[in-house]
Amino acid sequence: MASLGIGLLGYGGIGKVHTLAYRSIPSIYPELPSYHLQAVCTTSPATAAAAARDGGFARSYTAVEDLVADPAVAVVDCALPNAAHKTALLAALSAGKHVYCEKPLALDAGEAREIARIAASSRGRVGMTFNYRFIPAVMRAKELCEERALGEIYGFRFEYLHTGYQDPARPLSWRMDRERAGGGALVDLGSHVIDLARHLLGEIEATLAVTKTYVSERPVAKGSALRGRVTVDDAAWLQARLASGAHGTIEVSRFATGAADDLRFRIEGSRGALRFDLMDSNWLYYYDGSRPQGVSGWTRLETVQSYPGAAVPPARSPVGWARSHVESQYRFLKAVLAGEKPSPGVEDGLAVELVIEAAYASAERGGWVPVGRA
């Protein structure tokens, strides 16, 4: 089999993470057929050349269409800002390329629907970067949910809390502009926890949401006296009703003082419960409701780095944040090479956008809003 050429769009922080993951996969999964880092694209010749040198790419480009047209590029990895996703993905799909897309899929649900429609008739397959699915503790939680170890789901709480936006002197960026980001904390952090809720528990059919912007104006640049308006949410709170009838909550914030990368969930059912904390990511906590009084209580399940088929490191090793990106990209490449549909895929990216669309509609006009259909 010819080596699969990877073309990366964007070499910011997340582009570097994707590059690190591609370079790590051959050591961890040596059985995967060969691929190579063919091309990288940034906005200027200087940064593109530096990205190619530092990342180990064979070529560099400054235009998306040039990278997509490269005949040696078979997979286009989109690590661009949200507003650039649609144009890049449609160009790649129209050229028959496979696509690996950083969350969110698009700027909004309308764009996501268009991407999903084009993807359905394209030779290329689409995978999504919902990497938290691939932490071993979450993988074990998925197994327990599928085994119905929790029984009927009564309630759930998912939250993703960051800090760092509290300083009103922090300047404006594209992440604070709805036209370029699609939204704030609900898009940035909510994409991940909405996907996890769907992945573990099933579809969200309606939501009641409140959003909050704490700092409404910021300097247009560092140290500037000129100020511009913040047009996105800093935090959001969602009540969510699942198709199963279960009710729960989703909370996201970029103003959670004292938080680090605090992604957590708790799920309660008729026969048991689960809880997980990303900052304690080597363990899944399980409550078995069938155990008699006196020996009941939470059990800490050792999940650490339990990845089936991985050559290194040993399964007993602590899991790291970047490892979930490695697993996500490995499974995407494995699906592409096998001619299978990647999971998570474009349908999952669209489903998350539809929940976000309903949440913003609810926050704007009040009341429960049903989640739209694809």
Residue, then its C-alpha position, 0 to 999 in steps of 0.5 A: m500500500a502506498s504511504l498515506g499523505i497527511g496535509l495539515l491546515g494550521y500550525g497553532g497550538i492544536g496543529k502542533v498537538h496533532t503533529l505530535a500525535y501523528r509522529s507518535i502513532p508508529s511507535i505505539y501502533p507499528e502495525l498501522p500501514s505507513y503514512h507520512l507528513q506531506a504538507v502543512c499550510t499557514t498564512s505566510p511563507a515564513t511561518a509555513a516554512a518554519a512549520a514544515r521544518d519543525g513538524g517534519f512536513a515535506r512541503s509547505y503552503t500558504a493557501v488552503e486550495d494549494l495544499v488540497a490540490d497536492p496529489a500526494v495529500a490524501v488526508v486533510d487535517c483541519a486545525l484552523p479557526n472555526a470560521a475557516h472550517k466550512t471552506a476548507l472542508l468543502a474544498a477537501l471533500s470536493a477533491g475526494k480527500h479524507v478529512y480529520c476536523e478539530k472541533p467544532l465541525a463548523l461555525d454553526a448548525g447551518e454550515a454543519r448541515e451543508i458539510a454533512r450533506i456534501a460528505a454523504s456523497s464524497r469519496g472522502r470520509v470525515g472524522m472529528t476530534f472528540n478526543y476525550r472519548f479515548i481516555p481509558a476511563v471514558m472508554r470503560a464508562k462507555e462499556l458499562c453504559e452499553e452493558r446497562a450496568l447503571g440500569e435506567i438512567y435517572g440523572f447526569r451532570f457534565e461540566y467543563l470548567h476553565t479559567g483565564y478569562q477573568d482579567p478584563a485587560r485580556p485583549l480580544s481574540w477571534r474566540m471572543d467574536r461570534e462571527r469568527a468563533g460561532g460562540g464562546a464557552l458553549v462552543d469551545l468547551g461545550s463541544h466536548v461535553i455535549d459529545l461525551a453526554r451523547h456518546l455515553l447516554g444517547e441523543i439530547e432531544a431538548t434543552l433549556a439554557v442560560t448564558k452569561t458574558y461577564v466582561s462585555e468589552r476588552p482592549v482590541a490589542k494588548g495594552s490598547a486603550l481602544r476597546g471592542r465588544v465581546t459577542v460570545d458567552d463566557a459561561a453557559w448552563l444547560q438543562a438537557r432532556l435525553a431521548s430516553g427521558a432522562h434529565g441532567t445538566i451541562e455546565v461550561s465556563r471560561f471564568a471558573t476561578g481556580a479551575a485547570d482543565d476540569l472536565r467532569f461527569r457524574i451519571e446516576g441510574s437505578r442500579g449504579a452510578l459513575r463519576f469521572d474527573l479529567m484531573d484524576s484521569n487514571w481512574l473511573y469511579y463506579y458505584d454498584g447499587s447491587r452490593p449489600q449495605g456494609v460493603s457498598g460504596w464507590t469502587r475506584l476502577e484502575t483504567v490508567q493507560s489501558y489501550p488494546g493493542a498498544a505496543v508502548p507504554p506499558a498499560r500500567s503507565p499513567v495516561g496523559w492528555a496528549r495520548s487521547h489525541v494519539e488514539s483519536q487520530y490512530r482510530f481515524l487513520k485505521a478507519v480510513l485505511a480499512g474503508e470504514k466510517p470513522s467514529p466519531g464522524v461528521e454525524d457526531g459533529l453535526a449532532v453537537e452543532l444542533v444541540i448548541e443551536a438549540a441552547y443558544a435559541s433557548a438562552e435568547r428567547g427562554g423556555w425549552v427548545p427541541v434539538g433540530r434534526a439533521 
